[in-house]
Amino acid sequence: MPEVIFNGPEGRLEGRYHHSKRPNAPIALVLHHDPQQGGSMNNRVVYNTYHTFARRGFSVLRFNFRGVGRSQGVYDAGQGELSDAASALDWMQQINHNAGACWVAGFAFGAWIGMQLLMRRPEIEGFVSVAPPANQYDFTFLAPCPSSGLIVHGSKDERVPEAAAAKLAAKLQQQKNITIDYTAIEGANHSFTDHQEALVKVIDAYLARAIGA
């Protein structure tokens, strides 16, 4: 889990990167929640998602958005953070020229950024969105959503009502040529306190199916 520093649009960005030993391994980018709510790459949801991808043979990167930790720049309400995510993906692709697949994952605010990146980068073929803030941000840009993926939410999420995430998933499930899996983890709050193991199991099982493990 080596520490990495790479160039972003507003200066250096700080990350943690795991390089898979498998030839032509798929790559995954994991994005954290709102910096204004204490979001960072060391959040437990982000950390566990990162390691779940790594255990499935992915080369995987998590990093701090601008203004978080040792990453330079200042919070930009989403637009700058999307540029940060694009730079992170560029950096990872430079190291993994022959990656077998490309995925993006995000928690809360990071899920919103990840889904926007998905629309801009056609090479992304899979996604994992954990607690997408469907009641706070507009997700209508997913028309159509270009890739299949997984949406996971907590049934007791105190920030984003589970019904909002379920509605988003149902809307995406109506689209043709993609498959959207939706799982609500019973009893889990927004941070999945005391439900991290259940979250990991859902993500791991989905990845196993998606990559044919």
Kinemage of the C-alpha trace (Angstrom):
@kinemage 1
@onewidth
@group {chain A} dominant
@subgroup {mainchain}
@vectorlist {calphas} color= white
{ca met a 1} P 0.000 0.000 0.000
{ca pro a 2} L 2.670 2.530 -0.999
{ca glu a 3} L 2.050 6.233 -0.673
{ca val a 4} L 2.044 8.058 -3.995
{ca ile a 5} L 2.067 11.711 -5.025
{ca phe a 6} L 0.904 12.657 -8.504
{ca asn a 7} L 0.078 15.870 -10.320
{ca gly a 8} L -3.473 17.184 -10.287
{ca pro a 9} L -5.020 20.269 -11.892
{ca glu a 10} L -4.251 22.460 -8.855
{ca gly a 11} L -1.028 20.864 -7.631
{ca arg a 12} L 0.062 17.622 -6.059
{ca leu a 13} L -2.454 14.986 -4.971
{ca glu a 14} L -1.759 12.409 -2.266
{ca gly a 15} L -2.833 8.808 -2.639
{ca arg a 16} L -2.337 5.168 -1.733
{ca tyr a 17} L -1.794 2.700 -4.542
{ca his a 18} L -1.794 -1.098 -4.717
{ca his a 19} L -0.270 -2.629 -7.839
{ca ser a 20} L -1.586 -6.061 -8.709
{ca lys a 21} L 0.883 -8.828 -9.485
{ca arg a 22} L -1.466 -10.221 -12.119
{ca pro a 23} L -0.607 -9.490 -15.756
{ca asn a 24} L -3.041 -7.091 -17.434
{ca ala a 25} L -4.880 -6.636 -14.135
{ca pro a 26} L -8.007 -4.469 -14.116
{ca ile a 27} L -7.717 -1.053 -12.484
{ca ala a 28} L -10.044 0.669 -10.020
{ca leu a 29} L -10.248 4.203 -8.642
{ca val a 30} L -11.904 4.739 -5.231
{ca leu a 31} L -13.252 8.205 -4.341
{ca his a 32} L -13.995 9.530 -0.846
{ca his a 33} L -16.949 11.450 0.569
{ca asp a 34} L -17.444 15.203 0.992
{ca pro a 35} L -14.296 16.978 2.211
{ca gln a 36} L -16.505 19.491 4.007
{ca gln a 37} L -17.864 16.647 6.105
{ca gly a 38} L -14.460 15.251 6.998
{ca gly a 39} L -14.104 13.079 3.925
{ca ser a 40} L -10.705 11.581 3.152
{ca met a 41} L -9.135 8.510 1.588
{ca asn a 42} L -8.683 7.060 5.092
{ca asn a 43} L -12.426 6.814 5.720
{ca arg a 44} L -13.347 3.271 6.720
{ca val a 45} L -15.779 2.750 3.815
{ca val a 46} L -13.171 3.969 1.303
{ca tyr a 47} L -10.399 1.936 2.930
{ca asn a 48} L -12.431 -1.275 2.921
{ca thr a 49} L -13.659 -0.768 -0.642
{ca tyr a 50} L -10.061 -0.214 -1.765
{ca his a 51} L -8.900 -3.447 -0.140
{ca thr a 52} L -11.853 -5.400 -1.514
{ca phe a 53} L -10.794 -4.467 -5.055
{ca ala a 54} L -7.167 -5.288 -4.235
{ca arg a 55} L -8.091 -8.761 -2.968
{ca arg a 56} L -9.938 -9.376 -6.239
{ca gly a 57} L -6.740 -8.770 -8.204
{ca phe a 58} L -7.224 -5.128 -9.189
{ca ser a 59} L -4.555 -2.464 -9.260
{ca val a 60} L -6.335 0.143 -7.164
{ca leu a 61} L -5.848 3.776 -6.155
{ca arg a 62} L -7.495 5.866 -3.478
{ca phe a 63} L -6.501 9.495 -3.015
{ca asn a 64} L -7.361 12.728 -1.240
{ca phe a 65} L -9.258 15.340 -3.204
{ca arg a 66} L -7.767 18.850 -3.375
{ca gly a 67} L -7.360 20.504 0.019
{ca val a 68} L -7.562 17.230 1.963
{ca gly a 69} L -4.539 15.856 3.812
{ca arg a 70} L -1.421 16.626 1.796
{ca ser a 71} L -3.291 17.250 -1.458
{ca gln a 72} L -2.881 20.798 -2.712
{ca gly a 73} L -5.682 23.160 -3.740
{ca val a 74} L -9.002 24.122 -2.169
{ca tyr a 75} L -12.463 22.562 -2.143
{ca asp a 76} L -14.354 23.275 -5.368
{ca ala a 77} L -17.876 21.913 -4.719
{ca gly a 78} L -17.475 19.063 -7.185
{ca gln a 79} L -16.183 20.533 -10.431
{ca gly a 80} L -12.542 20.612 -9.340
{ca glu a 81} L -12.867 17.258 -7.599
{ca leu a 82} L -14.079 15.722 -10.864
{ca ser a 83} L -10.924 17.061 -12.507
{ca asp a 84} L -8.887 15.547 -9.663
{ca ala a 85} L -10.511 12.170 -10.279
{ca ala a 86} L -9.756 12.388 -14.005
{ca ser a 87} L -6.110 13.161 -13.225
{ca ala a 88} L -5.975 10.197 -10.845
{ca leu a 89} L -7.337 7.904 -13.539
{ca asp a 90} L -4.817 9.297 -16.030
{ca trp a 91} L -1.982 8.591 -13.579
{ca met a 92} L -3.123 5.024 -13.029
{ca gln a 93} L -3.517 4.364 -16.744
{ca gln a 94} L 0.048 5.519 -17.384
{ca ile a 95} L 1.265 2.751 -15.066
{ca asn a 96} L -1.192 0.139 -16.353
{ca his a 97} L -1.107 0.449 -20.145
{ca asn a 98} L -2.572 -3.012 -20.657
{ca ala a 99} L -5.251 -3.031 -17.949
{ca gly a 100} L -7.896 -5.611 -18.653
{ca ala a 101} L -10.710 -3.372 -17.406
{ca cys a 102} L -11.351 -0.031 -15.706
{ca trp a 103} L -13.677 0.558 -12.736
{ca val a 104} L -14.638 3.473 -10.517
{ca ala a 105} L -16.016 3.327 -6.975
{ca gly a 106} L -17.133 6.086 -4.654
{ca phe a 107} L -18.681 6.753 -1.270
{ca ala a 108} L -21.397 9.440 -0.935
{ca phe a 109} L -19.983 12.636 -2.549
{ca gly a 110} L -17.367 10.357 -4.132
{ca ala a 111} L -20.151 8.252 -5.671
{ca trp a 112} L -21.578 11.392 -7.306
{ca ile a 113} L -18.131 12.338 -8.659
{ca gly a 114} L -17.518 8.757 -9.793
{ca met a 115} L -20.743 8.603 -11.766
{ca gln a 116} L -19.847 11.874 -13.524
{ca leu a 117} L -16.426 10.461 -14.382
{ca leu a 118} L -18.171 7.375 -15.745
{ca met a 119} L -20.033 9.571 -18.235
{ca arg a 120} L -16.824 11.246 -19.413
{ca arg a 121} L -14.530 8.247 -19.697
{ca pro a 122} L -15.882 5.509 -21.979
{ca glu a 123} L -13.172 3.083 -20.868
{ca ile a 124} L -14.865 2.740 -17.453
{ca glu a 125} L -16.904 -0.423 -17.693
{ca gly a 126} L -18.023 -0.989 -14.108
{ca phe a 127} L -18.866 0.999 -10.996
{ca val a 128} L -19.632 0.660 -7.294
{ca ser a 129} L -21.613 3.512 -5.708
{ca val a 130} L -21.899 3.398 -1.930
{ca ala a 131} L -24.547 5.652 -0.354
{ca pro a 132} L -25.003 7.885 -3.428
{ca pro a 133} L -26.458 11.233 -2.263
{ca ala a 134} L -29.492 11.032 -4.524
{ca asn a 135} L -31.410 13.521 -2.360
{ca gln a 136} L -28.654 16.158 -2.493
{ca tyr a 137} L -27.294 16.077 -6.042
{ca asp a 138} L -28.812 15.771 -9.494
{ca phe a 139} L -28.097 12.393 -11.091
{ca thr a 140} L -30.138 13.002 -14.261
{ca phe a 141} L -26.890 13.209 -16.239
{ca leu a 142} L -26.968 9.400 -16.221
{ca ala a 143} L -29.104 9.378 -19.348
{ca pro a 144} L -28.231 6.871 -20.425
{ca cys a 145} L -25.901 5.323 -17.894
{ca pro a 146} L -23.142 3.747 -20.016
{ca ser a 147} L -22.066 0.938 -17.684
{ca ser a 148} L -23.428 -1.728 -15.406
{ca gly a 149} L -22.714 -1.426 -11.708
{ca leu a 150} L -23.629 -1.829 -8.065
{ca ile a 151} L -25.410 0.612 -5.762
{ca val a 152} L -25.236 -0.107 -2.021
{ca his a 153} L -27.097 1.830 0.651
{ca gly a 154} L -27.900 1.588 4.333
{ca ser a 155} L -31.547 1.085 5.296
{ca lys a 156} L -31.069 3.478 8.230
{ca asp a 157} L -29.029 6.123 6.381
{ca glu a 158} L -29.675 9.343 8.298
{ca arg a 159} L -28.317 11.654 5.581
{ca val a 160} L -29.678 10.078 2.413
{ca pro a 161} L -33.026 8.301 2.836
{ca glu a 162} L -32.834 4.780 1.508
{ca ala a 163} L -35.888 5.490 -0.643
{ca ala a 164} L -33.922 8.125 -2.584
{ca ala a 165} L -31.174 5.656 -3.467
{ca ala a 166} L -33.722 2.957 -4.330
{ca lys a 167} L -35.493 5.395 -6.664
{ca leu a 168} L -32.217 6.216 -8.413
{ca ala a 169} L -31.424 2.519 -8.815
{ca ala a 170} L -34.902 1.746 -10.146
{ca lys a 171} L -34.611 4.516 -12.729
{ca leu a 172} L -31.249 3.199 -13.925
{ca gln a 173} L -32.558 -0.380 -13.979
{ca gln a 174} L -35.068 0.642 -16.639
{ca gln a 175} L -32.293 1.481 -19.087
{ca lys a 176} L -31.369 -0.973 -21.793
{ca asn a 177} L -28.042 -2.779 -22.266
{ca ile a 178} L -26.862 -2.358 -18.658
{ca thr a 179} L -27.585 -4.167 -15.398
{ca ile a 180} L -27.805 -2.291 -12.109
{ca asp a 181} L -27.616 -4.303 -8.880
{ca tyr a 182} L -29.081 -2.620 -5.801
{ca thr a 183} L -28.587 -3.758 -2.211
{ca ala a 184} L -29.883 -2.092 0.949
{ca ile a 185} L -27.984 -3.276 4.007
{ca glu a 186} L -30.455 -3.687 6.844
{ca gly a 187} L -29.764 -1.475 9.854
{ca ala a 188} L -26.763 0.344 8.351
{ca asn a 189} L -26.411 4.093 8.775
{ca his a 190} L -24.708 6.485 6.350
{ca ser a 191} L -21.220 5.536 7.552
{ca phe a 192} L -22.048 1.808 7.784
{ca thr a 193} L -21.047 1.840 11.449
{ca asp a 194} L -21.007 -1.772 12.723
{ca his a 195} L -21.911 -2.895 9.181
{ca gln a 196} L -18.540 -2.674 7.414
{ca glu a 197} L -18.261 -6.442 7.133
{ca ala a 198} L -21.666 -6.668 5.468
{ca leu a 199} L -20.689 -3.897 3.055
{ca val a 200} L -17.458 -5.680 2.114
{ca lys a 201} L -19.347 -8.937 1.513
{ca val a 202} L -21.799 -7.231 -0.856
{ca ile a 203} L -19.041 -5.510 -2.854
{ca asp a 204} L -16.849 -8.609 -2.950
{ca ala a 205} L -19.684 -10.856 -4.116
{ca tyr a 206} L -20.576 -8.381 -6.854
{ca leu a 207} L -16.984 -8.135 -8.079
{ca ala a 208} L -16.690 -11.916 -8.101
{ca arg a 209} L -19.711 -12.153 -10.395
{ca ala a 210} L -18.736 -9.205 -12.566
{ca ile a 211} L -15.183 -10.300 -13.316
{ca gly a 212} L -16.006 -13.976 -13.494
{ca ala a 213} L -13.954 -15.016 -10.484
